[in-house]
Amino acid sequence: MTNWLRVFFVGGVIAYRGLFNWIRPAMYIPTMLGSPLFQLIFFTKLGQYAHAQSRDFYIVGNSVQVCAMSSVYGMTMSVANERQFGTLGPLLASPANRAAVFLGRGLPVLMNGLLVSVFTFAAGALFLGFRPGLASVPALAAIVLVTVTSCTGFGMLLGSVGLRAKDVFFAANLAYVLMLLFCGVNIPLDVLPGWMSLVGRCLPLTHGIAAAREVAAGAPLSQVAGLVWTEAGIAVAYAAAGFVFFRYLERASRRSAVLDAY
């Protein structure tokens, strides 16, 4: 168990530093903090101008959704870049527990996603007057944690696909934009066509955003427990699917070297 935890925590952090050592404050701040800030202000002011929804509807939706920038992109790169950088072979040759290796990649990504969402919520409070009740903050934090985990699980699946696909980063970009449209971030699900609403309910973010909006409006956590558990189930489903696909590709690579060519 000690070795498993060491691979999970230490291995995950070392891999993140190795794969993302090009990140510097000059790149991180405008990309991971500046972009969410302008997204928040743009959609909130646009919604207020159109008198479509309340200000908090957009603040909560976008503050939760921006975690996908780290969780989807970052997790996809954390897995798929092992192949691109030529480190996948030595990794698969190691005797380390595969679950610890795979899931450990998600921990730094998850923490980064939390940071981005917290920053965006703080920006909403500072610049746009977002004022949830103090009693709702712990519940809101718990919902954001579950939602970031769900997006990270989705990124794990995309990253596993990236071990075999030629250009998974296009898919990650497309997924991020579609989540912005399908998950009720700025448009209520009941306004969307039925098929879009159905797809949205199968994606990360949707149930977490709905729960966060109710809690920010004063509802207790127990009232949105069903939404939170659904979001947690989606997180487990995507992470499990990503791990199963990862193991399948590993076994296939031992027979036909399908992961060796890029």
C-alpha positions as CSV (number, residue, x, y, z in Angstrom):
1,M,0.0,0.0,0.0
2,T,2.9,2.4,0.8
3,N,4.4,1.8,-2.7
4,W,1.0,2.4,-4.3
5,L,0.6,5.7,-2.5
6,R,4.2,6.7,-3.3
7,V,3.6,6.1,-7.0
8,F,0.3,7.8,-6.9
9,F,1.4,11.0,-5.1
10,V,5.1,11.4,-5.8
11,G,5.0,9.8,-9.3
12,G,2.0,12.0,-10.3
13,V,3.8,15.2,-9.2
14,I,7.1,14.3,-10.8
15,A,5.3,13.4,-14.1
16,Y,3.4,16.6,-14.0
17,R,6.5,18.6,-13.5
18,G,8.3,16.7,-16.3
19,L,5.5,17.1,-18.8
20,F,4.7,20.7,-18.0
21,N,8.1,22.1,-17.2
22,W,7.6,24.7,-19.9
23,I,4.9,26.4,-17.9
24,R,6.1,29.7,-16.5
25,P,4.2,32.5,-14.8
26,A,4.3,34.5,-18.0
27,M,2.4,31.7,-19.7
28,Y,0.3,30.3,-16.8
29,I,-1.3,33.6,-15.7
30,P,-2.7,34.7,-19.1
31,T,-3.7,31.2,-20.1
32,M,-5.0,29.6,-17.0
33,L,-6.2,32.8,-15.1
34,G,-6.6,35.5,-17.7
35,S,-8.7,33.5,-20.1
36,P,-11.3,32.3,-17.5
37,L,-11.5,35.9,-16.1
38,F,-12.4,37.4,-19.5
39,Q,-14.8,34.5,-20.2
40,L,-16.6,35.2,-16.9
41,I,-16.9,38.9,-17.5
42,F,-17.9,38.5,-21.2
43,F,-20.8,36.0,-20.6
44,T,-22.0,37.7,-17.4
45,K,-22.2,41.1,-19.0
46,L,-23.7,39.7,-22.2
47,G,-26.4,37.8,-20.2
48,Q,-27.2,40.9,-18.2
49,Y,-27.4,43.0,-21.4
50,A,-29.8,40.5,-22.9
51,H,-31.8,40.2,-19.6
52,A,-31.8,36.4,-20.2
53,Q,-30.8,35.1,-16.7
54,S,-29.7,36.5,-13.4
55,R,-26.1,37.6,-12.9
56,D,-25.3,34.8,-10.5
57,F,-26.5,32.2,-13.1
58,Y,-23.6,33.2,-15.4
59,I,-21.1,33.7,-12.6
60,V,-21.6,30.2,-11.1
61,G,-21.9,28.5,-14.4
62,N,-18.7,29.9,-15.8
63,S,-16.7,29.8,-12.5
64,V,-17.4,26.0,-12.4
65,Q,-16.9,25.4,-16.1
66,V,-13.5,27.0,-16.4
67,C,-12.0,24.1,-14.4
68,A,-12.4,22.1,-17.6
69,M,-9.6,24.1,-19.1
70,S,-7.1,22.5,-16.7
71,S,-8.9,19.2,-16.2
72,V,-9.7,18.3,-19.8
73,Y,-6.7,19.9,-21.5
74,G,-4.2,19.1,-18.7
75,M,-5.3,15.5,-18.1
76,T,-5.4,14.8,-21.9
77,M,-1.8,16.1,-22.2
78,S,-0.7,14.3,-19.0
79,V,-1.5,10.9,-20.5
80,A,-1.1,11.5,-24.3
81,N,2.2,13.5,-24.0
82,E,3.9,10.4,-22.6
83,R,3.7,9.0,-26.1
84,Q,4.6,12.2,-27.9
85,F,7.7,12.8,-25.7
86,G,8.9,9.3,-26.0
87,T,8.5,8.4,-22.4
88,L,5.7,5.9,-22.7
89,G,7.8,2.9,-23.4
90,P,9.9,3.1,-20.3
91,L,6.8,3.9,-18.3
92,L,5.0,0.7,-19.5
93,A,8.2,-1.3,-18.9
94,S,8.2,-0.4,-15.3
95,P,6.7,-2.7,-12.7
96,A,4.7,0.1,-11.1
97,N,1.0,-0.4,-10.3
98,R,-0.9,0.8,-13.4
99,A,-3.8,2.2,-11.4
100,A,-1.4,4.3,-9.3
101,V,0.5,5.5,-12.4
102,F,-2.7,6.4,-14.3
103,L,-4.7,7.9,-11.4
104,G,-1.7,9.7,-10.0
105,R,-1.5,11.8,-13.2
106,G,-4.8,13.3,-12.3
107,L,-4.0,14.7,-8.8
108,P,-1.9,17.8,-9.9
109,V,-4.4,18.4,-12.7
110,L,-7.3,18.3,-10.2
111,M,-5.6,20.7,-7.9
112,N,-4.9,23.1,-10.8
113,G,-8.6,22.9,-11.8
114,L,-9.6,23.8,-8.3
115,L,-7.3,26.8,-8.3
116,V,-8.7,28.1,-11.5
117,S,-12.3,27.7,-10.3
118,V,-11.6,29.4,-7.0
119,F,-9.8,32.2,-8.7
120,T,-12.8,32.7,-11.0
121,F,-15.3,32.7,-8.1
122,A,-13.1,35.2,-6.3
123,A,-13.0,37.4,-9.5
124,G,-16.8,37.2,-9.7
125,A,-17.1,38.4,-6.1
126,L,-14.5,41.2,-6.6
127,F,-15.6,42.5,-10.0
128,L,-19.2,41.4,-10.5
129,G,-20.7,41.5,-7.0
130,F,-21.2,37.8,-6.5
131,R,-22.2,37.3,-2.8
132,P,-23.2,33.8,-1.8
133,G,-24.1,33.3,1.9
134,L,-21.2,32.3,4.0
135,A,-23.0,29.2,5.1
136,S,-23.2,28.0,1.5
137,V,-19.4,28.3,0.8
138,P,-18.4,24.9,2.2
139,A,-21.1,23.1,0.2
140,L,-20.2,25.1,-2.9
141,A,-16.5,24.1,-2.4
142,A,-17.5,20.4,-2.1
143,I,-19.6,20.6,-5.3
144,V,-16.7,22.2,-7.2
145,L,-14.4,19.5,-6.0
146,V,-16.7,16.8,-7.3
147,T,-17.1,18.6,-10.6
148,V,-13.4,19.1,-11.1
149,T,-12.9,15.4,-10.4
150,S,-15.5,14.6,-13.0
151,C,-13.8,16.7,-15.6
152,T,-10.5,15.2,-14.7
153,G,-12.0,11.7,-15.3
154,F,-13.2,12.9,-18.7
155,G,-9.7,14.1,-19.5
156,M,-8.4,10.7,-18.5
157,L,-10.6,9.0,-21.2
158,L,-9.5,11.6,-23.8
159,G,-5.9,11.1,-22.8
160,S,-6.1,7.3,-23.2
161,V,-7.7,7.8,-26.7
162,G,-4.7,10.1,-27.4
163,L,-2.3,7.2,-26.9
164,R,-3.6,5.8,-30.1
165,A,-5.1,8.8,-32.0
166,K,-3.0,11.1,-34.2
167,D,-4.4,14.4,-32.9
168,V,-6.2,14.1,-29.6
169,F,-5.7,17.8,-28.8
170,F,-8.2,18.7,-31.5
171,A,-10.6,16.4,-29.8
172,A,-9.8,18.1,-26.4
173,N,-10.4,21.5,-27.8
174,L,-13.7,20.4,-29.4
175,A,-14.8,18.7,-26.2
176,Y,-14.1,21.9,-24.2
177,V,-16.2,24.0,-26.5
178,L,-19.0,21.5,-26.7
179,M,-19.1,21.3,-22.9
180,L,-19.6,25.1,-22.8
181,L,-22.6,24.7,-25.1
182,F,-24.1,21.4,-23.9
183,C,-23.7,21.6,-20.1
184,G,-26.0,24.5,-19.3
185,V,-23.1,26.9,-18.6
186,N,-24.7,29.9,-20.2
187,I,-27.9,28.4,-21.7
188,P,-30.4,26.5,-19.5
189,L,-30.8,22.9,-20.4
190,D,-34.6,23.2,-20.8
191,V,-34.0,25.8,-23.6
192,L,-31.8,23.5,-25.6
193,P,-33.2,20.9,-28.1
194,G,-34.0,17.6,-26.5
195,W,-31.1,15.7,-27.9
196,M,-28.6,18.4,-26.8
197,S,-30.1,18.3,-23.3
198,L,-29.7,14.5,-23.2
199,V,-26.1,14.6,-24.3
200,G,-25.4,17.3,-21.7
201,R,-26.7,15.2,-18.9
202,C,-24.2,12.5,-19.8
203,L,-21.2,14.9,-19.7
204,P,-19.3,16.3,-16.7
205,L,-20.2,19.7,-15.4
206,T,-23.9,19.6,-16.0
207,H,-25.1,18.3,-12.7
208,G,-22.4,20.0,-10.8
209,I,-23.3,23.4,-12.2
210,A,-26.9,22.8,-11.5
211,A,-26.1,21.9,-7.9
212,A,-23.8,24.8,-7.4
213,R,-26.4,27.3,-8.6
214,E,-29.0,26.0,-6.1
215,V,-26.5,26.1,-3.2
216,A,-25.3,29.6,-4.2
217,A,-29.0,30.6,-4.1
218,G,-29.3,29.3,-0.5
219,A,-30.3,25.7,-0.8
220,P,-28.7,23.2,1.6
221,L,-26.4,20.5,0.3
222,S,-28.8,17.8,1.2
223,Q,-31.3,19.3,-1.3
224,V,-28.9,18.8,-4.2
225,A,-27.4,15.5,-3.0
226,G,-28.9,13.7,-6.0
227,L,-27.1,16.0,-8.4
228,V,-23.8,15.7,-6.6
229,W,-24.0,11.9,-6.5
230,T,-24.8,11.9,-10.2
231,E,-21.8,14.1,-10.9
232,A,-19.6,11.8,-8.8
233,G,-20.9,8.7,-10.7
234,I,-20.0,10.4,-14.0
235,A,-16.5,11.0,-12.7
236,V,-16.1,7.3,-11.7
237,A,-17.5,6.2,-15.1
238,Y,-15.2,8.3,-17.2
239,A,-12.1,7.5,-15.1
240,A,-12.9,3.8,-15.2
241,A,-13.4,3.9,-19.0
242,G,-10.2,5.7,-19.5
243,F,-8.2,3.2,-17.3
244,V,-9.8,0.2,-19.1
245,F,-8.9,1.7,-22.5
246,F,-5.4,2.5,-21.3
247,R,-4.9,-1.2,-20.1
248,Y,-6.4,-2.5,-23.4
249,L,-3.9,-0.4,-25.4
250,E,-1.0,-1.5,-23.2
251,R,-1.8,-5.1,-23.9
252,A,-2.3,-4.5,-27.6
253,S,1.1,-2.7,-27.7
254,R,2.8,-5.8,-26.3
255,R,1.5,-7.8,-29.3
256,S,1.7,-5.3,-32.1
257,A,3.6,-2.2,-30.8
258,V,0.7,0.1,-31.6
259,L,1.8,2.7,-29.1
260,D,5.4,2.9,-30.3
261,A,4.7,4.8,-33.5
262,Y,3.7,8.5,-33.4
